[in-house]
Amino acid sequence: MVICNCNYLTSNDIEKACEQGNNRVDAVFSCFSKRECCGQCVPEIEKYIATQSLITGLDA
């Protein structure tokens, strides 16, 4: 599922970035050499970060 329409980042992309330890929205974008555009995807990306943090036991 596409999470970020501006940069065409999918849920799989974001999950992989979070699994690699990117625990900030800007770090997720940087992982793909992208930058936040309109911001509509930020809450959803934050959910992925929080979920991955719970799984790995890291602080978001």
Gaussian input, Z-matrix of N, CA and C with variables (Angstrom, degrees):
# hf/3-21g

backbone

0 1
 N
 C     1     B1
 C     2     B2     1     A1
 N     3     B3     2     A2     1     D1
 C     4     B4     3     A3     2     D2
 C     5     B5     4     A4     3     D3
 N     6     B6     5     A5     4     D4
 C     7     B7     6     A6     5     D5
 C     8     B8     7     A7     6     D6
 N     9     B9     8     A8     7     D7
 C    10    B10     9     A9     8     D8
 C    11    B11    10    A10     9     D9
 N    12    B12    11    A11    10    D10
 C    13    B13    12    A12    11    D11
 C    14    B14    13    A13    12    D12
 N    15    B15    14    A14    13    D13
 C    16    B16    15    A15    14    D14
 C    17    B17    16    A16    15    D15
 N    18    B18    17    A17    16    D16
 C    19    B19    18    A18    17    D17
 C    20    B20    19    A19    18    D18
 N    21    B21    20    A20    19    D19
 C    22    B22    21    A21    20    D20
 C    23    B23    22    A22    21    D21
 N    24    B24    23    A23    22    D22
 C    25    B25    24    A24    23    D23
 C    26    B26    25    A25    24    D24
 N    27    B27    26    A26    25    D25
 C    28    B28    27    A27    26    D26
 C    29    B29    28    A28    27    D27
 N    30    B30    29    A29    28    D28
 C    31    B31    30    A30    29    D29
 C    32    B32    31    A31    30    D30
 N    33    B33    32    A32    31    D31
 C    34    B34    33    A33    32    D32
 C    35    B35    34    A34    33    D33
 N    36    B36    35    A35    34    D34
 C    37    B37    36    A36    35    D35
 C    38    B38    37    A37    36    D36
 N    39    B39    38    A38    37    D37
 C    40    B40    39    A39    38    D38
 C    41    B41    40    A40    39    D39
 N    42    B42    41    A41    40    D40
 C    43    B43    42    A42    41    D41
 C    44    B44    43    A43    42    D42
 N    45    B45    44    A44    43    D43
 C    46    B46    45    A45    44    D44
 C    47    B47    46    A46    45    D45
 N    48    B48    47    A47    46    D46
 C    49    B49    48    A48    47    D47
 C    50    B50    49    A49    48    D48
 N    51    B51    50    A50    49    D49
 C    52    B52    51    A51    50    D50
 C    53    B53    52    A52    51    D51
 N    54    B54    53    A53    52    D52
 C    55    B55    54    A54    53    D53
 C    56    B56    55    A55    54    D54
 N    57    B57    56    A56    55    D55
 C    58    B58    57    A57    56    D56
 C    59    B59    58    A58    57    D57
 N    60    B60    59    A59    58    D58
 C    61    B61    60    A60    59    D59
 C    62    B62    61    A61    60    D60
 N    63    B63    62    A62    61    D61
 C    64    B64    63    A63    62    D62
 C    65    B65    64    A64    63    D63
 N    66    B66    65    A65    64    D64
 C    67    B67    66    A66    65    D65
 C    68    B68    67    A67    66    D66
 N    69    B69    68    A68    67    D67
 C    70    B70    69    A69    68    D68
 C    71    B71    70    A70    69    D69
 N    72    B72    71    A71    70    D70
 C    73    B73    72    A72    71    D71
 C    74    B74    73    A73    72    D72
 N    75    B75    74    A74    73    D73
 C    76    B76    75    A75    74    D74
 C    77    B77    76    A76    75    D75
 N    78    B78    77    A77    76    D76
 C    79    B79    78    A78    77    D77
 C    80    B80    79    A79    78    D78
 N    81    B81    80    A80    79    D79
 C    82    B82    81    A81    80    D80
 C    83    B83    82    A82    81    D81
 N    84    B84    83    A83    82    D82
 C    85    B85    84    A84    83    D83
 C    86    B86    85    A85    84    D84
 N    87    B87    86    A86    85    D85
 C    88    B88    87    A87    86    D86
 C    89    B89    88    A88    87    D87
 N    90    B90    89    A89    88    D88
 C    91    B91    90    A90    89    D89
 C    92    B92    91    A91    90    D90
 N    93    B93    92    A92    91    D91
 C    94    B94    93    A93    92    D92
 C    95    B95    94    A94    93    D93
 N    96    B96    95    A95    94    D94
 C    97    B97    96    A96    95    D95
 C    98    B98    97    A97    96    D96
 N    99    B99    98    A98    97    D97
 C   100   B100    99    A99    98    D98
 C   101   B101   100   A100    99    D99
 N   102   B102   101   A101   100   D100
 C   103   B103   102   A102   101   D101
 C   104   B104   103   A103   102   D102
 N   105   B105   104   A104   103   D103
 C   106   B106   105   A105   104   D104
 C   107   B107   106   A106   105   D105
 N   108   B108   107   A107   106   D106
 C   109   B109   108   A108   107   D107
 C   110   B110   109   A109   108   D108
 N   111   B111   110   A110   109   D109
 C   112   B112   111   A111   110   D110
 C   113   B113   112   A112   111   D111
 N   114   B114   113   A113   112   D112
 C   115   B115   114   A114   113   D113
 C   116   B116   115   A115   114   D114
 N   117   B117   116   A116   115   D115
 C   118   B118   117   A117   116   D116
 C   119   B119   118   A118   117   D117
 N   120   B120   119   A119   118   D118
 C   121   B121   120   A120   119   D119
 C   122   B122   121   A121   120   D120
 N   123   B123   122   A122   121   D121
 C   124   B124   123   A123   122   D122
 C   125   B125   124   A124   123   D123
 N   126   B126   125   A125   124   D124
 C   127   B127   126   A126   125   D125
 C   128   B128   127   A127   126   D126
 N   129   B129   128   A128   127   D127
 C   130   B130   129   A129   128   D128
 C   131   B131   130   A130   129   D129
 N   132   B132   131   A131   130   D130
 C   133   B133   132   A132   131   D131
 C   134   B134   133   A133   132   D132
 N   135   B135   134   A134   133   D133
 C   136   B136   135   A135   134   D134
 C   137   B137   136   A136   135   D135
 N   138   B138   137   A137   136   D136
 C   139   B139   138   A138   137   D137
 C   140   B140   139   A139   138   D138
 N   141   B141   140   A140   139   D139
 C   142   B142   141   A141   140   D140
 C   143   B143   142   A142   141   D141
 N   144   B144   143   A143   142   D142
 C   145   B145   144   A144   143   D143
 C   146   B146   145   A145   144   D144
 N   147   B147   146   A146   145   D145
 C   148   B148   147   A147   146   D146
 C   149   B149   148   A148   147   D147
 N   150   B150   149   A149   148   D148
 C   151   B151   150   A150   149   D149
 C   152   B152   151   A151   150   D150
 N   153   B153   152   A152   151   D151
 C   154   B154   153   A153   152   D152
 C   155   B155   154   A154   153   D153
 N   156   B156   155   A155   154   D154
 C   157   B157   156   A156   155   D155
 C   158   B158   157   A157   156   D156
 N   159   B159   158   A158   157   D157
 C   160   B160   159   A159   158   D158
 C   161   B161   160   A160   159   D159
 N   162   B162   161   A161   160   D160
 C   163   B163   162   A162   161   D161
 C   164   B164   163   A163   162   D162
 N   165   B165   164   A164   163   D163
 C   166   B166   165   A165   164   D164
 C   167   B167   166   A166   165   D165
 N   168   B168   167   A167   166   D166
 C   169   B169   168   A168   167   D167
 C   170   B170   169   A169   168   D168
 N   171   B171   170   A170   169   D169
 C   172   B172   171   A171   170   D170
 C   173   B173   172   A172   171   D171
 N   174   B174   173   A173   172   D172
 C   175   B175   174   A174   173   D173
 C   176   B176   175   A175   174   D174
 N   177   B177   176   A176   175   D175
 C   178   B178   177   A177   176   D176
 C   179   B179   178   A178   177   D177

   B1=1.4427
   B2=1.5295
   B3=1.3222
   B4=1.4601
   B5=1.5267
   B6=1.3210
   B7=1.4629
   B8=1.5232
   B9=1.3136
   B10=1.4664
   B11=1.5279
   B12=1.3301
   B13=1.4629
   B14=1.5199
   B15=1.3132
   B16=1.4678
   B17=1.5293
   B18=1.3348
   B19=1.4630
   B20=1.5213
   B21=1.3226
   B22=1.4519
   B23=1.5345
   B24=1.3380
   B25=1.4581
   B26=1.5159
   B27=1.3215
   B28=1.4570
   B29=1.5246
   B30=1.3173
   B31=1.4618
   B32=1.5233
   B33=1.3216
   B34=1.4707
   B35=1.5234
   B36=1.3258
   B37=1.4683
   B38=1.5217
   B39=1.3229
   B40=1.4621
   B41=1.5211
   B42=1.3275
   B43=1.4699
   B44=1.5204
   B45=1.3212
   B46=1.4708
   B47=1.5261
   B48=1.3282
   B49=1.4667
   B50=1.5218
   B51=1.3238
   B52=1.4686
   B53=1.5230
   B54=1.3183
   B55=1.4658
   B56=1.5226
   B57=1.3254
   B58=1.4638
   B59=1.5233
   B60=1.3377
   B61=1.4560
   B62=1.5136
   B63=1.3058
   B64=1.4650
   B65=1.5237
   B66=1.3362
   B67=1.4621
   B68=1.5303
   B69=1.3255
   B70=1.4653
   B71=1.5275
   B72=1.3180
   B73=1.4639
   B74=1.5236
   B75=1.3250
   B76=1.4678
   B77=1.5220
   B78=1.3239
   B79=1.4665
   B80=1.5258
   B81=1.3346
   B82=1.4693
   B83=1.5262
   B84=1.3222
   B85=1.4644
   B86=1.5225
   B87=1.3071
   B88=1.4673
   B89=1.5165
   B90=1.3072
   B91=1.4648
   B92=1.5337
   B93=1.3269
   B94=1.4641
   B95=1.5301
   B96=1.3296
   B97=1.4695
   B98=1.5264
   B99=1.3244
   B100=1.4651
   B101=1.5154
   B102=1.3417
   B103=1.4622
   B104=1.5197
   B105=1.3152
   B106=1.4560
   B107=1.5249
   B108=1.3299
   B109=1.4718
   B110=1.5245
   B111=1.3287
   B112=1.4628
   B113=1.5248
   B114=1.3257
   B115=1.4595
   B116=1.5107
   B117=1.3242
   B118=1.4619
   B119=1.5213
   B120=1.2934
   B121=1.4564
   B122=1.5273
   B123=1.3193
   B124=1.4637
   B125=1.5286
   B126=1.3460
   B127=1.4719
   B128=1.5317
   B129=1.3136
   B130=1.4656
   B131=1.5255
   B132=1.3162
   B133=1.4612
   B134=1.5235
   B135=1.3198
   B136=1.4666
   B137=1.5274
   B138=1.3345
   B139=1.4721
   B140=1.5304
   B141=1.3220
   B142=1.4641
   B143=1.5209
   B144=1.3244
   B145=1.4634
   B146=1.5201
   B147=1.3316
   B148=1.4674
   B149=1.5190
   B150=1.3154
   B151=1.4654
   B152=1.5178
   B153=1.3251
   B154=1.4608
   B155=1.5162
   B156=1.3284
   B157=1.4658
   B158=1.5173
   B159=1.3323
   B160=1.4659
   B161=1.5230
   B162=1.3248
   B163=1.4664
   B164=1.5243
   B165=1.3245
   B166=1.4655
   B167=1.5148
   B168=1.3351
   B169=1.4591
   B170=1.5100
   B171=1.3496
   B172=1.4603
   B173=1.5130
   B174=1.3137
   B175=1.4589
   B176=1.5139
   B177=1.3280
   B178=1.4739
   B179=1.5105
   A1=108.47
   A2=116.54
   A3=121.29
   A4=108.83
   A5=115.70
   A6=122.09
   A7=109.98
   A8=116.38
   A9=121.14
   A10=108.47
   A11=115.78
   A12=120.06
   A13=112.12
   A14=117.31
   A15=120.71
   A16=111.61
   A17=116.40
   A18=121.80
   A19=112.93
   A20=116.65
   A21=123.97
   A22=111.51
   A23=115.15
   A24=121.22
   A25=108.17
   A26=115.65
   A27=120.55
   A28=110.91
   A29=115.10
   A30=119.87
   A31=110.27
   A32=117.70
   A33=120.50
   A34=111.26
   A35=117.02
   A36=120.74
   A37=110.43
   A38=115.64
   A39=120.60
   A40=111.04
   A41=117.13
   A42=120.50
   A43=110.77
   A44=116.85
   A45=120.66
   A46=111.25
   A47=116.37
   A48=119.85
   A49=110.50
   A50=116.96
   A51=121.10
   A52=110.93
   A53=116.88
   A54=121.12
   A55=111.11
   A56=117.41
   A57=122.13
   A58=112.11
   A59=116.36
   A60=119.91
   A61=115.60
   A62=117.53
   A63=120.69
   A64=108.15
   A65=116.06
   A66=119.95
   A67=113.21
   A68=115.83
   A69=122.09
   A70=107.38
   A71=116.02
   A72=120.13
   A73=111.14
   A74=117.36
   A75=119.23
   A76=111.77
   A77=117.22
   A78=120.85
   A79=111.09
   A80=116.24
   A81=119.80
   A82=109.24
   A83=117.14
   A84=120.07
   A85=111.07
   A86=117.68
   A87=121.95
   A88=112.08
   A89=116.24
   A90=121.60
   A91=110.82
   A92=116.24
   A93=121.70
   A94=111.87
   A95=116.32
   A96=122.02
   A97=111.44
   A98=115.04
   A99=122.24
   A100=109.04
   A101=115.46
   A102=121.70
   A103=108.76
   A104=115.79
   A105=121.21
   A106=109.33
   A107=115.98
   A108=119.93
   A109=110.14
   A110=117.72
   A111=120.87
   A112=113.22
   A113=117.79
   A114=121.58
   A115=115.82
   A116=118.72
   A117=120.09
   A118=113.01
   A119=118.27
   A120=122.03
   A121=113.05
   A122=117.60
   A123=121.22
   A124=112.82
   A125=120.11
   A126=118.70
   A127=113.05
   A128=116.91
   A129=120.18
   A130=110.77
   A131=117.78
   A132=120.96
   A133=109.83
   A134=116.86
   A135=120.65
   A136=111.38
   A137=117.24
   A138=120.67
   A139=110.36
   A140=117.03
   A141=120.51
   A142=110.81
   A143=116.81
   A144=121.17
   A145=110.06
   A146=117.13
   A147=121.17
   A148=111.20
   A149=117.03
   A150=121.02
   A151=110.72
   A152=117.19
   A153=120.73
   A154=110.67
   A155=116.95
   A156=120.78
   A157=110.85
   A158=116.87
   A159=120.36
   A160=110.92
   A161=116.01
   A162=120.66
   A163=110.80
   A164=116.11
   A165=119.67
   A166=113.18
   A167=116.51
   A168=119.95
   A169=113.59
   A170=117.26
   A171=121.60
   A172=109.81
   A173=116.39
   A174=121.07
   A175=109.23
   A176=115.33
   A177=120.29
   A178=110.35
   D1=136.91
   D2=178.61
   D3=-77.56
   D4=125.22
   D5=179.16
   D6=-98.81
   D7=-42.98
   D8=179.94
   D9=-112.71
   D10=107.54
   D11=179.76
   D12=-71.27
   D13=-34.75
   D14=-177.99
   D15=-62.66
   D16=-41.93
   D17=-176.57
   D18=-108.86
   D19=3.95
   D20=-177.39
   D21=47.55
   D22=58.08
   D23=173.72
   D24=-101.56
   D25=130.41
   D26=-178.76
   D27=-95.23
   D28=169.88
   D29=177.26
   D30=-60.72
   D31=-36.43
   D32=177.74
   D33=-64.72
   D34=-41.02
   D35=177.32
   D36=-59.33
   D37=-47.60
   D38=-176.55
   D39=-66.92
   D40=-40.52
   D41=176.69
   D42=-59.36
   D43=-45.19
   D44=-179.89
   D45=-62.64
   D46=-42.53
   D47=179.04
   D48=-62.26
   D49=-41.68
   D50=179.05
   D51=-66.05
   D52=-39.92
   D53=178.69
   D54=-62.95
   D55=-27.86
   D56=179.30
   D57=-82.53
   D58=4.30
   D59=175.81
   D60=96.07
   D61=8.18
   D62=177.54
   D63=-80.32
   D64=99.50
   D65=-172.72
   D66=-109.85
   D67=25.61
   D68=172.53
   D69=-137.23
   D70=149.24
   D71=-178.25
   D72=-57.56
   D73=-45.23
   D74=-179.46
   D75=-63.44
   D76=-32.10
   D77=178.44
   D78=-69.73
   D79=-36.31
   D80=176.99
   D81=-62.41
   D82=-47.01
   D83=178.00
   D84=-62.07
   D85=-43.86
   D86=-179.28
   D87=-61.00
   D88=-32.36
   D89=178.83
   D90=-56.06
   D91=-29.41
   D92=-178.63
   D93=-111.18
   D94=16.16
   D95=-177.61
   D96=55.23
   D97=41.27
   D98=179.58
   D99=-121.72
   D100=168.78
   D101=175.68
   D102=-133.56
   D103=152.84
   D104=175.99
   D105=-61.12
   D106=138.08
   D107=178.74
   D108=-110.97
   D109=-85.09
   D110=-174.11
   D111=-85.31
   D112=-22.12
   D113=176.88
   D114=89.73
   D115=-4.45
   D116=-178.18
   D117=-65.15
   D118=-25.36
   D119=-177.87
   D120=-85.73
   D121=-13.44
   D122=-173.19
   D123=-56.05
   D124=-46.85
   D125=179.11
   D126=-59.43
   D127=-37.43
   D128=179.92
   D129=-70.47
   D130=-40.75
   D131=176.99
   D132=-63.20
   D133=-40.12
   D134=177.64
   D135=-61.08
   D136=-35.21
   D137=176.36
   D138=-64.16
   D139=-43.37
   D140=178.08
   D141=-62.28
   D142=-42.14
   D143=178.85
   D144=-62.35
   D145=-45.48
   D146=-179.67
   D147=-63.34
   D148=-41.97
   D149=179.12
   D150=-63.16
   D151=-46.04
   D152=179.73
   D153=-65.01
   D154=-36.37
   D155=178.30
   D156=-63.75
   D157=-39.00
   D158=177.20
   D159=-65.03
   D160=-40.25
   D161=-178.94
   D162=-66.00
   D163=-43.33
   D164=-175.52
   D165=-91.23
   D166=-12.22
   D167=179.83
   D168=80.60
   D169=18.54
   D170=178.81
   D171=-94.34
   D172=156.17
   D173=174.60
   D174=-81.11
   D175=135.78
   D176=178.14
   D177=-82.01

